[in-house]
C-alpha cells in the first residue's frame, strides 16, 4: 500500500482543485492510502472528498509565511509518514518542500498547472532553490513543462500528465428557460466564456469581439460565467463599447455543466494558460470553440478540426469565425463532435489517474538519491 499525502492551498471550485479531487477520489483504494491536506482553507470539493471517505485536514494558513501553519503541516506529515507528498500550486509547492527539509523520508512531487509568467522574481527564485528538494515536477501540458525547464528545472525530472475530463450526457433541455431567465429572444445564439475575471483571461477582448459579431448577426449574445477582480471594469467596458445589451454577466454558477450544454460556441481569449479545464469541458460537451493561438490551447484544439485558433487580442478574428459557426450548423456540429471525440480518446479521467498511479509506483520503487540533485542543478 502506497501512503499518499495530497496537498493543495484550498478546495475551492476551480480547475486545479477539480483535477486534484478527481485524482484523489479515483485512485485505486486497494493500492493507495490517500490523505488530503488543504493548506489555507476547505471549500466545495471537501464534500466530495468526504463522501469518498478520504480524510481531509485543513491547516488554516493565514499569511504568505505563517509559522504556525508551517509547524502544523510539518507535524501532520510526520504523523502520516507518507511514502509520497504530492503538492499542487505555488503555496503548497513551497510549504511542502520547505517542511520536508533537505532529506525528507518521503518522495516529493510538485504539480504546476500554468505557464506561470505572473510569478514575481522572489517566487521564481524560491522555485529554483527548491529544485534539490523535488523528486518530480508534473506539468499538465507540454507548455508548462517547457516553461519550468526554461526556469532551470532538470528535464529528466519533469513529467507531463494532461488534465482528465469526463464526457457529460448531451442535452439541450432547459434552453428555453435560460433564454427567458436572461430576457433573450428564442432565436438567440449563445457564445459562452467560463473563468475567473482576471487580466490573464483578456475578457475585454471578448467584449470587443461580441460588439463586432453582433453587427454581423444580431442573434449573437455573450454569456460570461465567473467572477473576479475585473468584473466592474468589464461591465463598464461593455457599456462604453455599446454592446451591453448583447452581454450577460452571470457570476459564479453552480450549474456550469448544464449551462455549457445550452451554448452554441465557446470562447477563450487568454494570453497564457496551463491546460484550460473550461475549454476541455466545452469540447467534451461537443461545443465548437474559438480560442487564442497560444501553446496550451494548441495542445487541445487543431485549427479547423475542433474549432478555430486566433491571435491574442484579435476580436475581429473571434467574430469572423463565430459568424461562420452560428450560420453553418453542419460545420458547428462537425467541429463540436470532433472536439468531444478528442477529449474522449486522449484526455480521459481514467487515463490521467493511471498516469499518476504509474508515476507514484515509479518513485516508490527508487530511493530519493536516484532523483535528487544539488541546488546548483
VOPAGU-2260 file (C-alpha; in pm, 1 decimal, decimal comma):
REM VOPAGU-2260
SITE   aa  ch    i         X         Y         Z
SITE  UNK   A    0       0,0       0,0       0,0
SITE  UNK   A    1     139,1     340,1    -103,2
SITE  UNK   A    2      63,4     613,5     150,6
SITE  UNK   A    3      -2,9     939,4     -30,8
SITE  UNK   A    4     -43,9    1293,9     107,1
SITE  UNK   A    5    -200,4    1531,6    -146,2
SITE  UNK   A    6    -152,7    1897,6     -51,2
SITE  UNK   A    7    -324,1    2198,7    -212,5
SITE  UNK   A    8    -395,0    2556,4     -92,3
SITE  UNK   A    9    -776,6    2534,2     -97,5
SITE  UNK   A   10   -1064,1    2312,0    -201,4
SITE  UNK   A   11   -1243,5    2591,6    -383,7
SITE  UNK   A   12   -1434,5    2518,3    -703,6
SITE  UNK   A   13   -1167,5    2586,5    -963,1
SITE  UNK   A   14    -977,7    2398,8   -1232,2
SITE  UNK   A   15    -677,3    2269,3   -1039,9
SITE  UNK   A   16    -891,8    2179,2    -740,9
SITE  UNK   A   17   -1126,7    1980,0    -965,5
SITE  UNK   A   18    -838,8    1776,6   -1112,0
SITE  UNK   A   19    -698,1    1727,4    -761,5
SITE  UNK   A   20   -1032,3    1593,9    -637,7
SITE  UNK   A   21   -1081,9    1365,9    -938,8
SITE  UNK   A   22    -738,8    1214,9    -874,8
SITE  UNK   A   23    -788,5    1174,7    -500,2
SITE  UNK   A   24   -1124,7    1004,5    -538,9
SITE  UNK   A   25   -1037,4     779,8    -836,4
SITE  UNK   A   26    -704,1     628,9    -729,1
SITE  UNK   A   27    -738,4     252,8    -661,4
SITE  UNK   A   28    -815,5     209,4    -291,1
SITE  UNK   A   29    -650,5    -131,0    -276,5
SITE  UNK   A   30    -317,2      24,5    -371,8
SITE  UNK   A   31    -321,6     384,3    -245,3
SITE  UNK   A   32    -397,1     520,6     102,0
SITE  UNK   A   33    -484,0     885,3      31,8
SITE  UNK   A   34    -493,7    1177,1     276,9
SITE  UNK   A   35    -579,2    1530,0     159,6
SITE  UNK   A   36    -435,2    1843,4     320,0
SITE  UNK   A   37    -572,6    2189,3     237,8
SITE  UNK   A   38    -309,2    2442,5     334,6
SITE  UNK   A   39    -531,7    2750,5     366,8
SITE  UNK   A   40    -898,5    2652,9     369,2
SITE  UNK   A   41   -1153,1    2396,6     257,8
SITE  UNK   A   42   -1425,6    2456,1       2,9
SITE  UNK   A   43   -1692,6    2286,5    -208,1
SITE  UNK   A   44   -1472,6    1992,2    -307,6
SITE  UNK   A   45   -1432,0    1896,7      59,0
SITE  UNK   A   46   -1778,9    1744,0      45,6
SITE  UNK   A   47   -1688,0    1519,2    -247,7
SITE  UNK   A   48   -1376,0    1404,2     -66,2
SITE  UNK   A   49   -1575,7    1333,4     249,3
SITE  UNK   A   50   -1833,2    1136,6      51,6
SITE  UNK   A   51   -1546,4     927,6     -87,9
SITE  UNK   A   52   -1421,0     863,4     269,3
SITE  UNK   A   53   -1094,3    1044,2     207,2
SITE  UNK   A   54    -954,9    1209,3     523,6
SITE  UNK   A   55    -916,0    1587,2     491,4
SITE  UNK   A   56    -702,1    1810,8     712,2
SITE  UNK   A   57    -736,2    2190,7     698,8
SITE  UNK   A   58    -414,4    2363,8     808,5
SITE  UNK   A   59    -551,8    2719,6     820,7
SITE  UNK   A   60    -260,7    2924,6     678,5
SITE  UNK   A   61    -334,7    3298,7     714,3
SITE  UNK   A   62     -29,9    3478,1     572,1
SITE  UNK   A   63     225,1    3422,1     295,3
SITE  UNK   A   64     461,1    3283,9     554,6
SITE  UNK   A   65     272,9    3156,7     855,8
SITE  UNK   A   66     499,3    2984,8    1113,7
SITE  UNK   A   67     202,7    2821,0    1285,5
SITE  UNK   A   68      77,7    2673,9     957,5
SITE  UNK   A   69     431,3    2563,8     873,5
SITE  UNK   A   70     459,9    2379,7    1206,1
SITE  UNK   A   71     110,8    2228,9    1171,9
SITE  UNK   A   72     185,5    2096,2     823,4
SITE  UNK   A   73     519,7    1950,8     931,0
SITE  UNK   A   74     357,1    1783,0    1232,0
SITE  UNK   A   75      77,5    1638,9    1018,0
SITE  UNK   A   76     317,0    1495,0     761,4
SITE  UNK   A   77     530,6    1339,6    1033,5
SITE  UNK   A   78     215,7    1186,2    1180,4
SITE  UNK   A   79     102,8    1046,8     845,2
SITE  UNK   A   80     451,7     930,3     746,7
SITE  UNK   A   81     358,8     913,4     376,0
SITE  UNK   A   82     560,0     747,5     102,5
SITE  UNK   A   83     485,3    1042,9    -128,2
SITE  UNK   A   84     393,8    1405,7     -66,7
SITE  UNK   A   85     232,8    1547,8    -381,1
SITE  UNK   A   86     171,8    1923,2    -370,2
SITE  UNK   A   87     -29,8    2142,2    -607,9
SITE  UNK   A   88       8,6    2516,3    -683,1
SITE  UNK   A   89     267,4    2763,6    -558,2
SITE  UNK   A   90     188,8    2797,8    -186,8
SITE  UNK   A   91     154,3    2423,0    -131,5
SITE  UNK   A   92     456,3    2352,3    -351,8
SITE  UNK   A   93     667,9    2589,1    -142,8
SITE  UNK   A   94     545,6    2482,1     201,6
SITE  UNK   A   95     552,1    2113,0     113,6
SITE  UNK   A   96     916,8    2123,9      10,9
SITE  UNK   A   97    1027,8    2355,2     289,7
SITE  UNK   A   98     876,7    2146,6     570,8
SITE  UNK   A   99    1040,1    1833,2     435,4
SITE  UNK   A  100    1388,6    1971,6     476,8
SITE  UNK   A  101    1682,7    1851,5     275,0
SITE  UNK   A  102    1632,1    1477,6     334,0
SITE  UNK   A  103    1264,0    1401,0     395,7
SITE  UNK   A  104    1157,2    1040,3     448,7
SITE  UNK   A  105     919,8    1065,1     151,0
SITE  UNK   A  106     930,5    1132,2    -222,6
SITE  UNK   A  107     820,5    1484,2    -320,2
SITE  UNK   A  108     617,8    1570,7    -630,3
SITE  UNK   A  109     505,7    1921,8    -722,0
SITE  UNK   A  110     229,7    1996,5    -972,8
SITE  UNK   A  111     247,5    2312,0   -1182,8
SITE  UNK   A  112     -75,0    2397,8   -1359,7
SITE  UNK   A  113       3,9    2706,4   -1567,7
SITE  UNK   A  114     269,3    2887,0   -1767,4
SITE  UNK   A  115     336,3    3098,7   -1461,1
SITE  UNK   A  116     462,0    3418,4   -1621,4
SITE  UNK   A  117     271,2    3601,4   -1344,6
SITE  UNK   A  118     517,0    3488,3   -1077,0
SITE  UNK   A  119     726,9    3753,7    -906,3
SITE  UNK   A  120    1104,3    3729,8    -906,5
SITE  UNK   A  121    1116,8    3602,0    -548,4
SITE  UNK   A  122     873,6    3321,9    -632,7
SITE  UNK   A  123    1079,8    3204,2    -928,7
SITE  UNK   A  124    1392,0    3230,4    -711,4
SITE  UNK   A  125    1229,4    3014,3    -443,6
SITE  UNK   A  126    1117,3    2760,8    -702,8
SITE  UNK   A  127    1475,6    2731,2    -822,2
SITE  UNK   A  128    1618,1    2698,9    -470,2
SITE  UNK   A  129    1376,5    2413,9    -400,2
SITE  UNK   A  130    1468,9    2205,8    -705,4
SITE  UNK   A  131    1700,3    1991,7    -493,1
SITE  UNK   A  132    1402,8    1900,9    -270,9
SITE  UNK   A  133    1190,4    1787,5    -564,3
SITE  UNK   A  134    1182,5    1433,2    -698,3
SITE  UNK   A  135     946,7    1515,8    -984,2
SITE  UNK   A  136     770,1    1818,1   -1131,2
SITE  UNK   A  137     445,6    1742,6   -1314,1
SITE  UNK   A  138     305,2    1986,0   -1568,9
SITE  UNK   A  139     -45,7    1946,8   -1703,5
SITE  UNK   A  140      72,0    2043,5   -2053,2
SITE  UNK   A  141     393,3    2040,3   -2252,4
SITE  UNK   A  142     386,0    2421,9   -2243,1
SITE  UNK   A  143     403,1    2417,6   -1863,3
SITE  UNK   A  144     685,0    2162,1   -1871,2
SITE  UNK   A  145     879,3    2374,8   -2120,6
SITE  UNK   A  146     832,1    2686,7   -1906,0
SITE  UNK   A  147     975,7    2521,9   -1594,7
SITE  UNK   A  148    1261,9    2367,8   -1786,6
SITE  UNK   A  149    1346,2    2720,0   -1902,7
SITE  UNK   A  150    1346,1    2825,4   -1536,1
SITE  UNK   A  151    1618,5    2570,7   -1467,0
SITE  UNK   A  152    1431,1    2256,4   -1364,6
SITE  UNK   A  153    1609,7    1945,2   -1499,8
SITE  UNK   A  154    1427,4    1790,7   -1794,1
SITE  UNK   A  155    1484,0    1435,7   -1664,8
SITE  UNK   A  156    1272,6    1513,2   -1356,8
SITE  UNK   A  157     977,9    1665,9   -1543,0
SITE  UNK   A  158     667,1    1468,5   -1642,3
SITE  UNK   A  159     362,9    1579,4   -1841,0
SITE  UNK   A  160      24,5    1444,0   -1732,1
SITE  UNK   A  161    -265,8    1622,1   -1904,0
SITE  UNK   A  162    -589,2    1704,5   -1725,6
SITE  UNK   A  163    -863,4    1445,1   -1737,5
SITE  UNK   A  164   -1215,9    1528,4   -1846,8
SITE  UNK   A  165   -1546,7    1344,2   -1811,9
SITE  UNK   A  166   -1788,4    1340,4   -2105,6
SITE  UNK   A  167   -2131,1    1465,9   -1997,2
SITE  UNK   A  168   -2457,4    1347,2   -2144,2
SITE  UNK   A  169   -2561,8    1580,3   -2423,0
SITE  UNK   A  170   -2892,4    1757,4   -2366,9
SITE  UNK   A  171   -3041,1    2092,3   -2468,3
SITE  UNK   A  172   -3320,0    2063,9   -2212,1
SITE  UNK   A  173   -3367,0    2390,9   -2027,6
SITE  UNK   A  174   -3256,3    2622,3   -2307,0
SITE  UNK   A  175   -3594,2    2793,2   -2336,9
SITE  UNK   A  176   -3599,3    2855,2   -1961,3
SITE  UNK   A  177   -3248,7    3003,7   -1974,9
SITE  UNK   A  178   -3345,3    3237,6   -2257,8
SITE  UNK   A  179   -3644,1    3358,2   -2058,6
SITE  UNK   A  180   -3431,4    3397,7   -1744,9
SITE  UNK   A  181   -3183,8    3615,9   -1933,3
SITE  UNK   A  182   -3453,0    3800,0   -2132,3
SITE  UNK   A  183   -3315,0    3681,3   -2464,2
SITE  UNK   A  184   -3506,6    3609,8   -2787,5
SITE  UNK   A  185   -3595,3    3249,9   -2884,1
SITE  UNK   A  186   -3354,8    3252,2   -3178,9
SITE  UNK   A  187   -3055,4    3377,7   -2975,1
SITE  UNK   A  188   -2713,9    3225,2   -3045,6
SITE  UNK   A  189   -2525,7    3182,1   -2719,4
SITE  UNK   A  190   -2149,1    3226,4   -2700,8
SITE  UNK   A  191   -2002,0    3137,3   -2363,2
SITE  UNK   A  192   -1691,1    3206,5   -2161,4
SITE  UNK   A  193   -1621,5    3043,4   -1823,2
SITE  UNK   A  194   -1341,8    3155,6   -1595,2
SITE  UNK   A  195   -1210,8    3395,0   -1336,3
SITE  UNK   A  196   -1249,1    3756,6   -1443,2
SITE  UNK   A  197    -880,1    3837,9   -1423,0
SITE  UNK   A  198    -643,7    4019,8   -1658,0
SITE  UNK   A  199    -487,8    3698,5   -1789,0
SITE  UNK   A  200    -823,3    3593,0   -1939,2
SITE  UNK   A  201    -849,4    3909,5   -2153,8
SITE  UNK   A  202   -1227,7    3913,3   -2134,4
SITE  UNK   A  203   -1218,2    4272,8   -2261,0
SITE  UNK   A  204   -1109,8    4134,5   -2597,2
SITE  UNK   A  205   -1419,5    3914,6   -2598,6
SITE  UNK   A  206   -1639,5    4218,1   -2537,6
SITE  UNK   A  207   -1488,9    4385,1   -2841,4
SITE  UNK   A  208   -1546,2    4061,5   -3034,8
SITE  UNK   A  209   -1916,0    4046,2   -2944,3
SITE  UNK   A  210   -1955,5    4409,0   -3049,4
SITE  UNK   A  211   -1814,1    4318,1   -3391,8
SITE  UNK   A  212   -2009,4    3991,2   -3408,5
SITE  UNK   A  213   -2348,1    4138,9   -3326,6
SITE  UNK   A  214   -2316,8    4371,8   -3623,8
SITE  UNK   A  215   -2282,8    4067,3   -3847,8
SITE  UNK   A  216   -2552,1    3866,1   -3669,3
SITE  UNK   A  217   -2791,4    4029,8   -3421,2
SITE  UNK   A  218   -2876,5    3690,1   -3272,8
SITE  UNK   A  219   -2535,4    3662,9   -3100,4
SITE  UNK   A  220   -2512,1    3705,4   -2721,2
SITE  UNK   A  221   -2213,3    3655,0   -2492,4
SITE  UNK   A  222   -2261,3    3482,5   -2155,3
SITE  UNK   A  223   -1972,7    3545,8   -1914,5
SITE  UNK   A  224   -1975,3    3289,3   -1634,1
SITE  UNK   A  225   -1748,9    3353,3   -1336,5
SITE  UNK   A  226   -1635,4    3638,5   -1117,9
SITE  UNK   A  227   -1316,0    3815,7   -1024,1
SITE  UNK   A  228   -1134,4    4146,1    -978,9
SITE  UNK   A  229   -1204,0    4268,5   -1334,5
SITE  UNK   A  230   -1583,3    4236,3   -1313,7
SITE  UNK   A  231   -1673,7    4602,4   -1254,1
SITE  UNK   A  232   -1427,8    4726,0   -1514,7
SITE  UNK   A  233   -1562,8    4479,1   -1768,2
SITE  UNK   A  234   -1922,4    4586,7   -1706,0
SITE  UNK   A  235   -1814,0    4946,5   -1768,0
SITE  UNK   A  236   -1625,6    4841,2   -2082,7
SITE  UNK   A  237   -1932,5    4665,8   -2219,2
SITE  UNK   A  238   -2128,7    4986,0   -2170,3
SITE  UNK   A  239   -1860,6    5200,7   -2335,1
SITE  UNK   A  240   -1845,0    4964,6   -2635,0
SITE  UNK   A  241   -2224,3    4982,6   -2660,5
SITE  UNK   A  242   -2254,3    4604,9   -2652,7
SITE  UNK   A  243   -2401,1    4566,2   -2302,2
SITE  UNK   A  244   -2736,9    4458,6   -2447,2
SITE  UNK   A  245   -2561,2    4157,0   -2601,3
SITE  UNK   A  246   -2367,3    4057,0   -2288,2
SITE  UNK   A  247   -2481,9    3884,1   -1969,8
SITE  UNK   A  248   -2253,5    3865,3   -1663,6
SITE  UNK   A  249   -2377,5    3556,6   -1479,3
SITE  UNK   A  250   -2123,9    3547,2   -1195,5
SITE  UNK   A  251   -2046,9    3221,7   -1016,9
SITE  UNK   A  252   -2290,9    2946,9   -1109,1
SITE  UNK   A  253   -2329,4    2601,9    -959,1
SITE  UNK   A  254   -2484,0    2476,5   -1284,5
SITE  UNK   A  255   -2191,8    2546,6   -1519,9
SITE  UNK   A  256   -2202,9    2196,8   -1669,8
SITE  UNK   A  257   -2570,7    2240,5   -1754,3
SITE  UNK   A  258   -2511,6    2587,8   -1898,0
SITE  UNK   A  259   -2234,6    2453,3   -2122,1
SITE  UNK   A  260   -2492,2    2222,3   -2282,0
SITE  UNK   A  261   -2705,3    2520,4   -2380,6
SITE  UNK   A  262   -2435,1    2721,0   -2558,8
SITE  UNK   A  263   -2367,3    2732,6   -2931,7
SITE  UNK   A  264   -1997,7    2833,1   -2930,5
SITE  UNK   A  265   -1728,2    2859,9   -2663,0
SITE  UNK   A  266   -1467,2    3140,1   -2644,6
SITE  UNK   A  267   -1136,3    3159,2   -2456,8
SITE  UNK   A  268    -923,3    3472,4   -2501,8
SITE  UNK   A  269    -639,6    3414,2   -2251,5
SITE  UNK   A  270    -283,4    3522,2   -2321,5
SITE  UNK   A  271    -146,5    3237,4   -2106,4
SITE  UNK   A  272    -287,3    2917,6   -1960,4
SITE  UNK   A  273    -173,1    2576,4   -1843,8
SITE  UNK   A  274    -440,2    2343,7   -1974,2
SITE  UNK   A  275    -779,1    2510,8   -1950,7
SITE  UNK   A  276   -1038,6    2296,7   -1771,5
SITE  UNK   A  277   -1321,1    2512,5   -1902,5
SITE  UNK   A  278   -1201,8    2469,8   -2262,0
SITE  UNK   A  279   -1178,4    2094,6   -2212,9
SITE  UNK   A  280   -1527,5    2086,8   -2061,6
SITE  UNK   A  281   -1663,4    2283,1   -2357,7
SITE  UNK   A  282   -1504,1    2040,6   -2602,0
SITE  UNK   A  283   -1629,0    1740,5   -2401,9
SITE  UNK   A  284   -1978,7    1887,9   -2423,7
SITE  UNK   A  285   -1949,9    1895,8   -2803,0
SITE  UNK   A  286   -1916,0    2270,2   -2849,8
SITE  UNK   A  287   -1716,7    2419,6   -3135,5
SITE  UNK   A  288   -1458,3    2657,8   -2989,0
SITE  UNK   A  289   -1277,2    2975,8   -3087,6
SITE  UNK   A  290    -968,4    3028,6   -2872,6
SITE  UNK   A  291    -640,4    3214,9   -2868,0
SITE  UNK   A  292    -346,0    3067,7   -3053,5
SITE  UNK   A  293    -122,2    3000,9   -2753,3
SITE  UNK   A  294      75,4    2677,0   -2696,7
SITE  UNK   A  295    -152,5    2517,7   -2432,3
SITE  UNK   A  296    -462,3    2576,2   -2645,4
SITE  UNK   A  297    -286,2    2427,4   -2948,6
SITE  UNK   A  298    -238,2    2108,2   -2749,2
SITE  UNK   A  299    -618,9    2076,3   -2735,8
SITE  UNK   A  300    -750,2    2247,1   -3049,0
SITE  UNK   A  301    -637,9    2184,5   -3404,7
SITE  UNK   A  302    -738,4    2472,0   -3628,9
SITE  UNK   A  303   -1042,8    2392,1   -3844,7
SITE  UNK   A  304   -1071,1    2044,3   -3688,0
SITE  UNK   A  305   -1220,1    2101,5   -3338,5
SITE  UNK   A  306   -1254,3    2479,1   -3365,8
SITE  UNK   A  307   -1050,7    2781,9   -3458,2
SITE  UNK   A  308    -733,4    2948,5   -3330,1
SITE  UNK   A  309    -695,9    3326,7   -3344,6
SITE  UNK   A  310    -421,8    3564,6   -3235,4
SITE  UNK   A  311    -433,6    3703,5   -2882,1
SITE  UNK   A  312    -636,3    4025,6   -2888,3
SITE  UNK   A  313    -789,9    3957,8   -3230,4
SITE  UNK   A  314   -1152,4    4040,4   -3161,7
SITE  UNK   A  315   -1229,7    4055,5   -3532,1
SITE  UNK   A  316   -1096,3    3701,6   -3573,7
SITE  UNK   A  317   -1320,8    3578,4   -3293,1
SITE  UNK   A  318   -1618,2    3744,0   -3461,3
SITE  UNK   A  319   -1539,5    3617,7   -3811,8
SITE  UNK   A  320   -1500,6    3253,3   -3717,4
SITE  UNK   A  321   -1800,8    3261,5   -3484,2
SITE  UNK   A  322   -2017,8    3411,4   -3757,2
SITE  UNK   A  323   -1926,7    3109,7   -3968,1
SITE  UNK   A  324   -2017,0    2869,8   -3685,3
SITE  UNK   A  325   -2354,2    3018,0   -3593,2
SITE  UNK   A  326   -2461,0    3047,3   -3956,4
SITE  UNK   A  327   -2344,3    2699,0   -4063,7
SITE  UNK   A  328   -2494,9    2444,0   -3826,1
SITE  UNK   A  329   -2341,1    2143,0   -4003,5
SITE  UNK   A  330   -1993,2    2294,2   -3967,0
SITE  UNK   A  331   -2050,2    2371,8   -3599,1
SITE  UNK   A  332   -2174,0    2017,5   -3536,0
SITE  UNK   A  333   -1876,3    1862,4   -3717,3
SITE  UNK   A  334   -1618,2    2060,9   -3521,6
SITE  UNK   A  335   -1801,1    2007,7   -3193,1
SITE  UNK   A  336   -1824,1    1632,0   -3245,4
SITE  UNK   A  337   -1452,8    1618,6   -3331,1
SITE  UNK   A  338   -1365,5    1801,6   -3009,5
SITE  UNK   A  339   -1580,0    1569,4   -2799,4
SITE  UNK   A  340   -1419,2    1266,0   -2962,7
SITE  UNK   A  341   -1069,4    1402,3   -2894,1
SITE  UNK   A  342   -1149,1    1456,5   -2527,6
SITE  UNK   A  343   -1283,8    1101,8   -2502,3
SITE  UNK   A  344    -984,9     939,3   -2672,0
SITE  UNK   A  345    -691,6    1145,9   -2545,4
SITE  UNK   A  346    -791,5    1323,3   -2221,8
SITE  UNK   A  347    -996,2    1083,3   -2013,0
SITE  UNK   A  348   -1004,2    1092,7   -1633,0
SITE  UNK   A  349    -907,6     725,1   -1622,9
SITE  UNK   A  350    -601,0     798,6   -1834,2
SITE  UNK   A  351    -499,1    1085,1   -1606,6
SITE  UNK   A  352    -539,4     874,7   -1290,7
SITE  UNK   A  353    -349,0     582,6   -1441,6
SITE  UNK   A  354     -61,4     812,4   -1537,6
SITE  UNK   A  355     -30,8     946,9   -1181,7
SITE  UNK   A  356     -56,5     596,8   -1036,5
SITE  UNK   A  357     227,3     483,2   -1262,6
SITE  UNK   A  358     438,5     780,9   -1153,4
SITE  UNK   A  359     377,6     704,6    -784,4
SITE  UNK   A  360     479,4     343,3    -838,1
SITE  UNK   A  361     793,4     450,3   -1023,0
SITE  UNK   A  362     905,7     687,9    -749,1
SITE  UNK   A  363     835,5     444,1    -468,8
SITE  UNK   A  364    1047,0     183,7    -642,6
SITE  UNK   A  365    1358,9     402,5    -629,1
SITE  UNK   A  366    1536,1     592,2    -349,9
SITE  UNK   A  367    1541,2     972,2    -336,9
SITE  UNK   A  368    1910,9     971,0    -419,0
SITE  UNK   A  369    1827,6     848,0    -768,4
SITE  UNK   A  370    1632,6    1167,6    -836,3
SITE  UNK   A  371    1769,9    1446,8    -621,1
SITE  UNK   A  372    2037,1    1690,2    -730,9
SITE  UNK   A  373    2215,2    1978,7    -563,9
SITE  UNK   A  374    2076,2    2333,1    -557,6
SITE  UNK   A  375    2309,7    2415,4    -844,8
SITE  UNK   A  376    2109,0    2194,9   -1083,4
